[in-house]
Amino acid sequence: MTKIEVNGALLAYDEVKTGCTLAWGGAVEAFGVIPDLVCLAKSIGAGLPCGAIGGITDAMGMIERGDLDQVGTFNGNPLTMAAMKVNLTEVLTKDAYEEFDRINAGFERVNDVIDAYKLPASMKLLGAKGSVDWRAEPIHEYRDLWEIDDRVPQLAWLWQLNRGVFKSPGSKWESWTTSIAHTDEDVARYVDNFESFAEAITG
């Protein structure tokens, strides 16, 4: 793990999307960089509305001393606390991430489809997260998104939806979050749909 210090500024990780999904320890574990503050959300609570924050003593000490108020709608909510406890101790165990890796192996066929049909796209996989980026070069920063023709990922989303796969709609790239409940057949359905879509748009 690497600790980064820049002119006394605090490094904060917004892990609302990545906490417990990229790895057991979120982006902190996946990228090996230790932030001063981290924010987590519903992935730690099995999808229920919840969140958590953590940080170094200097940062969290402001709350402990009462210098800074930390408030929230669901603070200490019994239902979300119970769900988080079960999710983090019984569901998202370290073994679960081996299952995510196994599931991701099934998605690798997407790369073969991209190559075979010469699609301007690339795939990313890490933990429970995956995406197909409809851009010839991989996305490295948000400015890269503006080069993507929205119509292609929108059509890809609709293609999958009409063939039994529901993903998050309305973005410039295809993204998904897998679950330990997903099967090899579920992955194969997505990949088969992706191949039929590739055939349709290149034909």
N, C-alpha and C positions, 0 to 999 in steps of 0.2 A: 504494500500500500504506500502511496505517495501523499505527503502533506504539502499543500501549495500555499505559499504566503505571498501576497501582492500588496505592498505598500499599506499594510494594516487593514485592508478591506477583508470582509468576511466572504467566503465562498459558500453559496447556498445551492443546494440541489433541489429542484422541483421534481420530485419523483411521483407526482400524482399519476402519471401514466406508466412509469417504469418500475416503481417500487414493488417488489415481489413478482414482477413479470419478467424482467430481463435475467434475473438470477435470484437465488435465495436471499442475497443481501442487496438486491436491486442494482442500480448503476454503480453504487459505491463498490460493490464486489466485482461487477462485470468489467469496470474500467480501472479499478485499483487506485482511485483517487479519493481521499478522505475530505469531505466538505466540513465546514464549520456548522452549517445548519442543513437539515433535510426535512422535506415535507412529504407525507405519504397520504394516500386516499383509499378509495373503496376496494382496491385489490387486496388490501390487508384485512378487510372485513367481509370477504366472500361476496362482494357486490353491494352490500348495504351502504347507505350514506354514512360515511365515517371518515376520520382522518387522524393523523398524528404528526407531531413535530418532535424533532430531537436536535441536539447540538452540543457543542463544547460548553464547558463550565462557564466561560466568560459570557457567552451568548444567553444560555438558559438561566444564568444567575440573575439577569435582569428581571425575569419573571418570578423567580424564587424570592427575590428581595422586595418585589412589589413595585419596582421602577417602571415596569411595563405590564399592562394587563393583557392576558391571553384569554380571549373569550370565543365561544362557538356555540352554534345551535345544538349540536349533539354532544357537548362535553359531558363525559361520564355517563352517557346513555346506557342503561343496563342491557338492552337488546344488542346494540352494536358492540359493546364490550364483550358480551358472551360470544357473539359471532366471530369477533376478531381472535379471541382466545382459542376457539376450536379450529378456526382456519389456519392460524399460525403454528399450532402445536400438533394438529392431526391431519390436516389436508396438505398444506404447502410445506411439507417436510423436505429435507434435502433430497430424498429419494424421488420426489415429484419432478425435480428438475432433470433427472436422468430420463424420466418418461417424456418430458418436453423435447429433449434431445432426440429420443427415439422417434417421436412424432415428426420432428423437423426433417428427419432423414427421408420421410415420404414426400416432403415438399421439394426435395432436390430435383425431382423430375421436371419441375417448372423451368429450371435452367436449360434442360435439354430442349424443351418446347421453344424457349426464347431463341436458342441457337438455331434450331431447325427451321423456324419461320422468320429468322432474321428480324426479330421484333426490336424496336427502340425501347428496351426495358431492361431492368435488372431486379434481382430479388435480394432482400435482406432477411436474415433469420437470427434471432438471439433470444434464448429462453422461450417464453410463451408468445413472444412478439414476432410478427412477420409482415412483410409487405412486398408488393411488386410496384416498383417505381417506373412510370411510363415516361422514361427519359433515356436517351442513348447512353449518357454518362451517369454514374451513380450520383445521387443527391448528397451534397456535402453541407449545404447551408440553405436557409429559407429562400434566398434569392433565386436559387436553382428551380424552385417550384414554379415560378412565373413563366418559365419556358414550356411548361407542360400544357398540352391541349386538354382542357377539362372534359371534352366530349368522350375521349377514349376511356378514362377510368369510370366515368358515369355509365357508359355503355357496358363496360366489363362488370360493374356492380349489378346492373339490371340483368345481364346474361346469367350471372351466378344465381341471382334471386329467383329467376324463372326456372332454374334447374336445382332448386333445393338447398342453396347455400346463402345464408343471410350474413352480410358483413356490414360494417359501418358505411353508410352512404355519404355522398357529398364532399369528397376530398379529391385532391389532385393526384392521389396515389391510392392503390389498393392496400388496405391494411387489415390485419386480423390479430386476434388474441386467442390462442388455443387453450384448451382445458385438459386436465388429466382424464376427463370423461370422453374426450374425442377418440375415435377409433381409426384404425388404418383405412377403413372403408370411407370414413368422413373425409380424410385427407385425399384419398383417391378420387372422390367425387369432385372436390375442388380442382384437382389437377386435370382430370378428364374434361371438366367444364372449361378450364383455361385453355386446353388444347383445342377444343372445338371452337372457342372464341377466336383463337389465333388463326385457325383455318378459315373462319368466316371473314375476318377483316383483311386477310391477305389474299383471299381468293378473288 
